[in-house]
Amino acid sequence: MTSSEMISIYVDGSCEENKNVTFQTPAGWGFCVVIGDTGLGKGQGEITIEKSGKVITEINSKEFIGAEVGSNNTAELCALAHALKWLIIEGSDTNAVIRGDSQYALNIGSGIWKAKANKELALHVQKLWIEVSSFRNLTHEHVRAHRGHRWNERADHLAFRAMQGREPLPVQFWKPGQR
């Protein structure tokens, strides 16, 4: 499969203080959809969509998807959930590869690993993964964090800014590594 036959979706989560996390700990998620990406990290391709937001831990919120606390793990899983929901609702029928720097989220979300924590959120993500996989070829790849991979750095920027409650910089004014 060539890069022109698929879309790449980069996902990331962010939590500034990832110790003693609670439902009040701020965390954010982000993802960007790239067409024409080779996966090598050199920034080839073009972002066609990007989304980000805060991890919602309030059980009565209509946006609650199962995150009990704000943490790096719940933020990574939320990024994956929102990317999968985008594929279901707005994505074309093109094959997709989801790339992220959290092996935890990728392996839990795809059902390779069994969740020991964040079980409700993990189950939600796994159901989304199964649904997306029913109508398109869906794979995932791990990328190393904070190593200059342009689109992974962009997803990190989106998640970090969402965690802070700030808007992301427009891609034309943003530089890889800039949070």
ZAFIKOL-151759 format. One record per atom (N, C-alpha, C): residue number from 1; x, y, z. Coordinates in Angstrom, 1 decimal, always signed. Layout:
BEGIN
(NUM (X Y Z))
...
//
This chain:
BEGIN
(1 (+0.8 -1.2 +0.0))
(1 (+0.0 +0.0 +0.0))
(1 (+0.9 +1.2 +0.0))
(2 (+0.7 +2.2 -0.9))
(2 (+1.5 +3.4 -1.0))
(2 (+0.8 +4.5 -0.2))
(3 (+1.6 +5.5 +0.1))
(3 (+1.1 +6.6 +0.9))
(3 (+0.0 +7.3 +0.2))
(4 (-0.2 +7.3 -1.1))
(4 (-1.3 +7.9 -1.8))
(4 (-2.6 +7.1 -1.7))
(5 (-2.5 +5.8 -1.2))
(5 (-3.6 +5.0 -1.1))
(5 (-4.2 +5.0 +0.3))
(6 (-3.6 +5.8 +1.2))
(6 (-4.1 +5.8 +2.6))
(6 (-3.9 +7.1 +3.2))
(7 (-4.6 +7.3 +4.3))
(7 (-4.4 +8.5 +5.1))
(7 (-3.6 +8.1 +6.4))
(8 (-2.8 +9.0 +6.9))
(8 (-2.1 +8.8 +8.2))
(8 (-2.8 +9.7 +9.2))
(9 (-3.0 +9.2 +10.3))
(9 (-3.6 +10.0 +11.4))
(9 (-2.6 +9.9 +12.6))
(10 (-2.1 +11.0 +13.0))
(10 (-1.2 +11.1 +14.1))
(10 (-2.0 +11.5 +15.4))
(11 (-1.8 +10.7 +16.4))
(11 (-2.6 +11.0 +17.7))
(11 (-1.6 +11.2 +18.8))
(12 (-2.0 +12.0 +19.8))
(12 (-1.2 +12.2 +21.0))
(12 (-2.0 +12.8 +22.1))
(13 (-1.5 +12.6 +23.3))
(13 (-2.2 +13.1 +24.5))
(13 (-1.1 +13.8 +25.3))
(14 (-1.6 +14.6 +26.2))
(14 (-0.7 +15.4 +27.1))
(14 (-1.3 +15.6 +28.5))
(15 (-0.5 +15.5 +29.4))
(15 (-0.8 +15.8 +30.8))
(15 (+0.4 +16.3 +31.5))
(16 (+0.4 +17.5 +31.9))
(16 (+1.6 +18.2 +32.5))
(16 (+2.1 +17.5 +33.8))
(17 (+1.2 +17.3 +34.7))
(17 (+1.6 +16.7 +36.0))
(17 (+1.0 +15.3 +36.0))
(18 (+1.8 +14.3 +35.6))
(18 (+1.2 +12.9 +35.4))
(18 (+1.5 +12.1 +36.7))
(19 (+1.5 +12.7 +37.9))
(19 (+1.7 +12.0 +39.1))
(19 (+0.5 +12.3 +40.0))
(20 (+0.0 +11.3 +40.7))
(20 (-1.2 +11.4 +41.6))
(20 (-2.3 +12.0 +40.8))
(21 (-2.7 +11.5 +39.7))
(21 (-3.7 +12.1 +38.9))
(21 (-5.1 +11.9 +39.5))
(22 (-6.0 +12.8 +39.2))
(22 (-7.4 +12.7 +39.7))
(22 (-8.3 +13.1 +38.5))
(23 (-9.6 +13.2 +38.8))
(23 (-10.5 +13.6 +37.7))
(23 (-10.3 +15.1 +37.4))
(24 (-9.6 +15.8 +38.3))
(24 (-9.4 +17.2 +38.1))
(24 (-8.1 +17.6 +37.4))
(25 (-7.3 +16.6 +37.2))
(25 (-6.0 +16.8 +36.6))
(25 (-6.2 +17.1 +35.1))
(26 (-5.7 +18.3 +34.6))
(26 (-5.9 +18.7 +33.2))
(26 (-5.1 +17.8 +32.3))
(27 (-5.8 +17.4 +31.2))
(27 (-5.1 +16.6 +30.2))
(27 (-5.8 +16.9 +28.9))
(28 (-5.1 +16.8 +27.8))
(28 (-5.6 +17.1 +26.5))
(28 (-5.2 +16.1 +25.4))
(29 (-6.0 +16.1 +24.3))
(29 (-5.7 +15.1 +23.2))
(29 (-5.7 +15.9 +21.9))
(30 (-5.0 +15.3 +20.9))
(30 (-5.0 +15.9 +19.6))
(30 (-4.7 +14.9 +18.6))
(31 (-5.2 +15.2 +17.4))
(31 (-4.9 +14.3 +16.2))
(31 (-4.9 +15.2 +15.0))
(32 (-4.1 +14.7 +14.0))
(32 (-4.0 +15.4 +12.7))
(32 (-4.1 +14.3 +11.6))
(33 (-4.8 +14.6 +10.6))
(33 (-5.0 +13.7 +9.4))
(33 (-4.0 +14.2 +8.3))
(34 (-3.2 +13.3 +7.8))
(34 (-2.2 +13.7 +6.8))
(34 (-2.4 +12.9 +5.6))
(35 (-2.4 +13.5 +4.4))
(35 (-2.5 +12.8 +3.1))
(35 (-1.1 +12.9 +2.5))
(36 (-0.6 +11.8 +1.9))
(36 (+0.7 +11.9 +1.2))
(36 (+1.9 +11.7 +2.1))
(37 (+1.7 +11.2 +3.3))
(37 (+2.7 +11.0 +4.3))
(37 (+3.4 +9.6 +4.1))
(38 (+4.7 +9.6 +4.3))
(38 (+5.5 +8.4 +4.1))
(38 (+5.7 +7.7 +5.5))
(39 (+5.4 +8.4 +6.6))
(39 (+5.7 +7.8 +7.9))
(39 (+7.1 +7.9 +8.4))
(40 (+8.0 +8.6 +7.6))
(40 (+9.4 +8.7 +7.9))
(40 (+9.7 +9.9 +8.8))
(41 (+8.7 +10.7 +9.0))
(41 (+8.9 +11.8 +10.0))
(41 (+9.5 +13.1 +9.4))
(42 (+9.6 +13.2 +8.1))
(42 (+10.3 +14.3 +7.5))
(42 (+9.2 +15.4 +7.1))
(43 (+8.0 +15.2 +7.4))
(43 (+7.0 +16.2 +7.2))
(43 (+6.4 +16.1 +5.8))
(44 (+6.6 +15.0 +5.1))
(44 (+6.0 +14.9 +3.8))
(44 (+4.5 +14.8 +3.9))
(45 (+3.8 +15.2 +2.9))
(45 (+2.3 +15.2 +3.0))
(45 (+1.8 +16.5 +3.4))
(46 (+0.4 +16.5 +3.6))
(46 (-0.3 +17.7 +4.0))
(46 (-1.4 +17.4 +5.0))
(47 (-1.5 +18.2 +6.0))
(47 (-2.5 +18.1 +7.0))
(47 (-3.8 +18.5 +6.3))
(48 (-4.8 +17.7 +6.4))
(48 (-6.1 +18.0 +5.9))
(48 (-7.1 +18.3 +7.0))
(49 (-6.9 +17.8 +8.2))
(49 (-7.8 +18.1 +9.3))
(49 (-7.0 +17.9 +10.6))
(50 (-7.3 +18.7 +11.6))
(50 (-6.7 +18.5 +12.9))
(50 (-7.8 +18.9 +13.9))
(51 (-7.8 +18.1 +15.0))
(51 (-8.7 +18.4 +16.1))
(51 (-8.0 +18.2 +17.4))
(52 (-8.6 +18.8 +18.4))
(52 (-8.0 +18.7 +19.8))
(52 (-9.0 +19.1 +20.8))
(53 (-8.8 +18.7 +22.0))
(53 (-9.7 +19.0 +23.1))
(53 (-9.2 +18.5 +24.4))
(54 (-9.9 +18.9 +25.5))
(54 (-9.6 +18.5 +26.8))
(54 (-10.2 +17.1 +27.1))
(55 (-9.5 +16.3 +27.9))
(55 (-10.0 +15.0 +28.4))
(55 (-11.1 +15.3 +29.4))
(56 (-12.3 +14.8 +29.1))
(56 (-13.5 +15.0 +29.9))
(56 (-13.6 +13.9 +30.9))
(57 (-13.6 +14.2 +32.2))
(57 (-13.7 +13.2 +33.2))
(57 (-15.0 +13.3 +34.0))
(58 (-15.8 +14.3 +33.6))
(58 (-17.1 +14.5 +34.2))
(58 (-18.1 +13.5 +33.7))
(59 (-18.5 +12.5 +34.5))
(59 (-19.4 +11.4 +34.0))
(59 (-20.7 +11.9 +33.5))
(60 (-21.2 +13.1 +33.9))
(60 (-22.5 +13.6 +33.5))
(60 (-22.4 +14.4 +32.2))
(61 (-21.2 +14.6 +31.7))
(61 (-21.0 +15.4 +30.5))
(61 (-21.4 +14.6 +29.3))
(62 (-22.1 +15.2 +28.3))
(62 (-22.4 +14.5 +27.1))
(62 (-21.2 +14.1 +26.3))
(63 (-20.0 +14.7 +26.6))
(63 (-18.8 +14.4 +25.9))
(63 (-17.9 +13.3 +26.6))
(64 (-18.4 +12.8 +27.7))
(64 (-17.7 +11.8 +28.5))
(64 (-17.6 +10.5 +27.7))
(65 (-16.4 +10.0 +27.6))
(65 (-16.2 +8.7 +26.9))
(65 (-15.5 +7.6 +27.7))
(66 (-15.4 +7.9 +29.0))
(66 (-14.9 +6.9 +29.9))
(66 (-13.7 +7.2 +30.7))
(67 (-13.1 +8.4 +30.5))
(67 (-11.9 +8.8 +31.2))
(67 (-12.2 +9.1 +32.6))
(68 (-11.7 +8.4 +33.6))
(68 (-12.0 +8.6 +35.0))
(68 (-11.0 +9.7 +35.6))
(69 (-9.8 +9.8 +35.0))
(69 (-8.8 +10.8 +35.5))
(69 (-8.2 +11.4 +34.3))
(70 (-7.5 +12.5 +34.5))
(70 (-6.7 +13.2 +33.5))
(70 (-5.3 +12.6 +33.6))
(71 (-4.8 +11.9 +32.7))
(71 (-3.5 +11.4 +32.7))
(71 (-2.9 +11.3 +31.3))
(72 (-1.7 +11.0 +31.2))
(72 (-1.1 +10.7 +29.8))
(72 (-1.8 +9.6 +29.1))
(73 (-2.1 +8.5 +29.9))
(73 (-2.7 +7.3 +29.3))
(73 (-4.1 +7.6 +28.8))
(74 (-4.9 +8.3 +29.7))
(74 (-6.3 +8.6 +29.3))
(74 (-6.3 +9.6 +28.1))
(75 (-5.4 +10.5 +28.1))
(75 (-5.3 +11.5 +27.0))
(75 (-4.9 +10.8 +25.7))
(76 (-4.0 +9.9 +25.7))
(76 (-3.6 +9.1 +24.5))
(76 (-4.8 +8.3 +24.0))
(77 (-5.5 +7.6 +24.9))
(77 (-6.7 +6.9 +24.5))
(77 (-7.8 +7.8 +24.0))
(78 (-8.0 +8.9 +24.6))
(78 (-9.0 +9.9 +24.1))
(78 (-8.6 +10.4 +22.7))
(79 (-7.4 +10.6 +22.4))
(79 (-6.9 +11.0 +21.1))
(79 (-7.3 +9.9 +20.1))
(80 (-7.0 +8.7 +20.4))
(80 (-7.3 +7.6 +19.6))
(80 (-8.8 +7.5 +19.3))
(81 (-9.6 +7.6 +20.4))
(81 (-11.1 +7.5 +20.3))
(81 (-11.6 +8.6 +19.4))
(82 (-11.1 +9.8 +19.5))
(82 (-11.6 +10.9 +18.7))
(82 (-11.2 +10.8 +17.2))
(83 (-10.0 +10.2 +17.0))
(83 (-9.6 +10.0 +15.6))
(83 (-10.4 +8.9 +15.0))
(84 (-10.7 +7.9 +15.7))
(84 (-11.6 +6.8 +15.2))
(84 (-13.0 +7.3 +14.9))
(85 (-13.5 +8.1 +15.8))
(85 (-14.9 +8.7 +15.6))
(85 (-14.8 +9.6 +14.4))
(86 (-13.8 +10.3 +14.1))
(86 (-13.7 +11.1 +12.9))
(86 (-13.7 +10.2 +11.7))
(87 (-13.0 +9.1 +11.7))
(87 (-13.0 +8.1 +10.6))
(87 (-14.4 +7.6 +10.3))
(88 (-15.2 +7.4 +11.4))
(88 (-16.5 +6.8 +11.2))
(88 (-17.5 +7.9 +10.6))
(89 (-17.4 +9.1 +11.2))
(89 (-18.3 +10.2 +10.8))
(89 (-17.9 +10.9 +9.5))
(90 (-16.7 +11.3 +9.4))
(90 (-16.3 +12.2 +8.4))
(90 (-15.3 +11.7 +7.4))
(91 (-14.6 +10.6 +7.8))
(91 (-13.5 +10.1 +7.0))
(91 (-14.0 +9.4 +5.7))
(92 (-13.2 +9.4 +4.7))
(92 (-13.6 +8.8 +3.4))
(92 (-13.4 +7.2 +3.6))
(93 (-13.6 +6.5 +2.6))
(93 (-13.4 +5.0 +2.7))
(93 (-11.9 +4.6 +2.5))
(94 (-11.0 +5.6 +2.5))
(94 (-9.6 +5.3 +2.3))
(94 (-9.0 +4.5 +3.5))
(95 (-8.1 +3.6 +3.2))
(95 (-7.4 +2.9 +4.2))
(95 (-6.7 +3.9 +5.1))
(96 (-6.5 +3.5 +6.4))
(96 (-5.9 +4.4 +7.3))
(96 (-4.8 +3.7 +8.2))
(97 (-3.8 +4.5 +8.5))
(97 (-2.8 +4.0 +9.5))
(97 (-2.8 +5.1 +10.6))
(98 (-2.9 +4.6 +11.8))
(98 (-2.8 +5.6 +13.0))
(98 (-1.5 +5.4 +13.6))
(99 (-0.8 +6.6 +13.7))
(99 (+0.5 +6.6 +14.2))
(99 (+0.5 +7.4 +15.5))
(100 (+1.2 +6.8 +16.5))
(100 (+1.2 +7.5 +17.8))
(100 (+2.5 +7.1 +18.6))
(101 (+2.8 +7.9 +19.6))
(101 (+4.0 +7.6 +20.4))
(101 (+3.7 +6.8 +21.6))
(102 (+2.4 +6.4 +21.8))
(102 (+2.0 +5.6 +23.0))
(102 (+1.7 +4.2 +22.5))
(103 (+2.7 +3.3 +22.8))
(103 (+2.4 +1.8 +22.5))
(103 (+1.2 +1.4 +23.4))
(104 (+1.1 +1.9 +24.6))
(104 (+0.0 +1.6 +25.5))
(104 (-1.3 +1.8 +24.7))
(105 (-1.6 +3.1 +24.3))
(105 (-2.8 +3.4 +23.7))
(105 (-3.1 +2.6 +22.4))
(106 (-2.1 +2.5 +21.5))
(106 (-2.2 +1.7 +20.3))
(106 (-2.6 +0.3 +20.5))
(107 (-1.9 -0.4 +21.5))
(107 (-2.1 -1.8 +21.7))
(107 (-3.4 -2.0 +22.5))
(108 (-3.7 -1.1 +23.4))
(108 (-5.0 -1.3 +24.1))
(108 (-6.1 -1.0 +23.2))
(109 (-6.0 +0.1 +22.4))
(109 (-7.1 +0.5 +21.5))
(109 (-7.4 -0.6 +20.4))
(110 (-6.4 -1.2 +19.9))
(110 (-6.5 -2.2 +18.8))
(110 (-6.9 -3.5 +19.4))
(111 (-6.9 -3.7 +20.7))
(111 (-7.3 -5.0 +21.3))
(111 (-6.1 -6.0 +21.5))
(112 (-4.9 -5.5 +21.2))
(112 (-3.7 -6.4 +21.3))
(112 (-3.5 -6.7 +22.8))
(113 (-3.5 -5.6 +23.6))
(113 (-3.4 -5.7 +25.1))
(113 (-4.7 -5.6 +25.8))
(114 (-4.8 -6.2 +26.9))
(114 (-6.0 -6.1 +27.8))
(114 (-5.7 -5.0 +28.8))
(115 (-6.7 -4.1 +28.9))
(115 (-6.6 -3.0 +29.9))
(115 (-6.7 -3.4 +31.3))
(116 (-5.7 -2.9 +32.2))
(116 (-5.8 -3.2 +33.6))
(116 (-6.3 -2.0 +34.3))
(117 (-6.3 -0.8 +33.7))
(117 (-6.9 +0.4 +34.2))
(117 (-7.6 +1.1 +33.0))
(118 (-8.3 +2.2 +33.3))
(118 (-9.1 +2.9 +32.3))
(118 (-10.0 +2.0 +31.5))
(119 (-10.6 +1.0 +32.2))
(119 (-11.3 -0.1 +31.4))
(119 (-12.5 +0.4 +30.6))
(120 (-13.3 +1.4 +31.2))
(120 (-14.4 +1.9 +30.4))
(120 (-13.9 +2.6 +29.1))
(121 (-12.9 +3.5 +29.3))
(121 (-12.4 +4.2 +28.2))
(121 (-11.8 +3.2 +27.1))
(122 (-11.0 +2.2 +27.6))
(122 (-10.4 +1.3 +26.7))
(122 (-11.4 +0.5 +25.9))
(123 (-12.5 +0.1 +26.6))
(123 (-13.6 -0.7 +25.9))
(123 (-14.2 +0.2 +24.8))
(124 (-14.4 +1.5 +25.2))
(124 (-15.0 +2.4 +24.2))
(124 (-14.1 +2.5 +22.9))
(125 (-12.8 +2.7 +23.2))
(125 (-11.9 +2.8 +22.0))
(125 (-11.9 +1.5 +21.2))
(126 (-11.8 +0.4 +21.9))
(126 (-11.8 -0.9 +21.2))
(126 (-13.1 -1.1 +20.3))
(127 (-14.2 -0.7 +20.8))
(127 (-15.4 -0.8 +20.0))
(127 (-15.3 +0.1 +18.8))
(128 (-14.8 +1.3 +19.0))
(128 (-14.6 +2.1 +17.8))
(128 (-13.7 +1.5 +16.8))
(129 (-12.6 +0.9 +17.3))
(129 (-11.6 +0.3 +16.4))
(129 (-12.2 -0.8 +15.6))
(130 (-13.0 -1.6 +16.3))
(130 (-13.7 -2.7 +15.6))
(130 (-14.7 -2.2 +14.5))
(131 (-15.4 -1.1 +14.9))
(131 (-16.3 -0.6 +13.9))
(131 (-15.6 +0.0 +12.7))
(132 (-14.5 +0.8 +12.9))
(132 (-13.8 +1.3 +11.8))
(132 (-13.2 +0.2 +10.9))
(133 (-12.7 -0.8 +11.6))
(133 (-12.0 -2.0 +10.9))
(133 (-13.0 -2.8 +10.1))
(134 (-14.3 -2.6 +10.3))
(134 (-15.3 -3.4 +9.6))
(134 (-15.6 -2.8 +8.2))
(135 (-15.1 -1.6 +7.9))
(135 (-15.3 -1.0 +6.6))
(135 (-14.1 -0.4 +6.0))
(136 (-12.9 -0.6 +6.6))
(136 (-11.7 -0.1 +6.0))
(136 (-10.5 -0.8 +6.6))
(137 (-9.4 -0.9 +5.8))
(137 (-8.2 -1.4 +6.4))
(137 (-7.6 -0.4 +7.3))
(138 (-7.5 -0.8 +8.6))
(138 (-7.0 +0.0 +9.6))
(138 (-5.8 -0.6 +10.3))
(139 (-4.7 +0.1 +10.3))
(139 (-3.5 -0.4 +11.0))
(139 (-2.9 +0.7 +11.9))
(140 (-1.9 +0.3 +12.7))
(140 (-1.3 +1.3 +13.6))
(140 (+0.2 +1.1 +13.6))
(141 (+0.9 +2.2 +13.8))
(141 (+2.4 +2.1 +13.9))
(141 (+2.8 +3.0 +15.0))
(142 (+3.8 +2.6 +15.8))
(142 (+4.4 +3.3 +16.8))
(142 (+5.5 +4.2 +16.3))
(143 (+5.5 +5.5 +16.7))
(143 (+6.6 +6.4 +16.4))
(143 (+7.2 +6.9 +17.7))
(144 (+8.5 +7.2 +17.6))
(144 (+9.2 +7.6 +18.9))
(144 (+8.9 +9.1 +19.2))
(145 (+8.6 +9.3 +20.4))
(145 (+8.2 +10.6 +20.9))
(145 (+9.4 +11.6 +20.9))
(146 (+9.1 +12.9 +20.6))
(146 (+10.0 +14.0 +20.8))
(146 (+11.4 +13.7 +20.1))
(147 (+11.3 +13.1 +18.9))
(147 (+12.5 +12.8 +18.1))
(147 (+12.5 +13.6 +16.8))
(148 (+11.7 +14.6 +16.7))
(148 (+11.6 +15.4 +15.5))
(148 (+10.7 +14.9 +14.4))
(149 (+9.9 +13.9 +14.7))
(149 (+8.9 +13.5 +13.7))
(149 (+7.9 +14.5 +13.5))
(150 (+7.8 +15.2 +12.4))
(150 (+7.0 +16.4 +12.2))
(150 (+5.6 +16.2 +12.5))
(151 (+4.9 +15.2 +12.1))
(151 (+3.4 +15.1 +12.3))
(151 (+3.2 +14.6 +13.7))
(152 (+4.0 +13.8 +14.3))
(152 (+3.9 +13.4 +15.7))
(152 (+4.1 +14.6 +16.6))
(153 (+5.0 +15.5 +16.2))
(153 (+5.2 +16.7 +17.0))
(153 (+4.0 +17.6 +16.9))
(154 (+3.4 +17.6 +15.7))
(154 (+2.2 +18.5 +15.5))
(154 (+1.0 +17.9 +16.4))
(155 (+0.8 +16.6 +16.5))
(155 (-0.2 +16.1 +17.3))
(155 (+0.1 +16.4 +18.8))
(156 (+1.4 +16.3 +19.2))
(156 (+1.8 +16.7 +20.5))
(156 (+1.4 +18.1 +20.8))
(157 (+1.7 +19.0 +19.9))
(157 (+1.4 +20.5 +20.0))
(157 (-0.1 +20.6 +20.3))
(158 (-0.9 +20.0 +19.4))
(158 (-2.4 +20.1 +19.6))
(158 (-2.8 +19.6 +21.0))
(159 (-2.3 +18.5 +21.4))
(159 (-2.7 +17.9 +22.7))
(159 (-2.2 +18.8 +23.9))
(160 (-1.0 +19.3 +23.8))
(160 (-0.4 +20.2 +24.8))
(160 (-1.2 +21.5 +25.0))
(161 (-1.5 +22.1 +23.9))
(161 (-2.3 +23.3 +23.9))
(161 (-3.7 +23.1 +24.4))
(162 (-4.3 +22.0 +24.0))
(162 (-5.7 +21.7 +24.5))
(162 (-5.7 +21.5 +26.0))
(163 (-4.6 +20.8 +26.5))
(163 (-4.5 +20.6 +28.0))
(163 (-4.4 +21.9 +28.7))
(164 (-3.7 +22.9 +28.1))
(164 (-3.6 +24.2 +28.6))
(164 (-4.8 +25.1 +28.4))
(165 (-5.8 +24.6 +27.6))
(165 (-6.9 +25.4 +27.3))
(165 (-6.6 +26.5 +26.3))
(166 (-5.6 +26.3 +25.5))
(166 (-5.2 +27.3 +24.5))
(166 (-5.4 +26.8 +23.1))
(167 (-5.6 +27.7 +22.1))
(167 (-5.7 +27.3 +20.7))
(167 (-4.4 +26.9 +20.2))
(168 (-4.3 +26.0 +19.3))
(168 (-3.1 +25.6 +18.6))
(168 (-2.6 +26.7 +17.7))
(169 (-1.3 +26.8 +17.5))
(169 (-0.8 +27.7 +16.5))
(169 (-1.2 +27.2 +15.1))
(170 (-1.5 +28.1 +14.2))
(170 (-1.7 +27.7 +12.8))
(170 (-0.4 +27.0 +12.3))
(171 (-0.6 +25.9 +11.5))
(171 (+0.5 +25.1 +11.1))
(171 (+1.6 +25.9 +10.4))
(172 (+1.2 +26.9 +9.7))
(172 (+2.2 +27.7 +8.9))
(172 (+3.1 +28.6 +9.9))
(173 (+2.7 +28.8 +11.1))
(173 (+3.5 +29.5 +12.1))
(173 (+4.1 +28.7 +13.2))
(174 (+3.9 +27.4 +13.1))
(174 (+4.3 +26.4 +14.1))
(174 (+5.6 +25.8 +13.6))
(175 (+6.5 +25.4 +14.5))
(175 (+7.7 +24.7 +14.2))
(175 (+7.8 +23.4 +15.0))
(176 (+8.2 +22.3 +14.4))
(176 (+8.3 +21.0 +15.1))
(176 (+9.0 +21.2 +16.4))
(177 (+8.5 +20.6 +17.5))
(177 (+9.1 +20.7 +18.8))
(177 (+8.5 +21.9 +19.6))
(178 (+7.8 +22.8 +19.0))
(178 (+7.2 +23.9 +19.6))
(178 (+5.9 +23.5 +20.3))
(179 (+5.8 +23.7 +21.6))
(179 (+4.6 +23.3 +22.3))
(179 (+3.8 +24.6 +22.5))
//
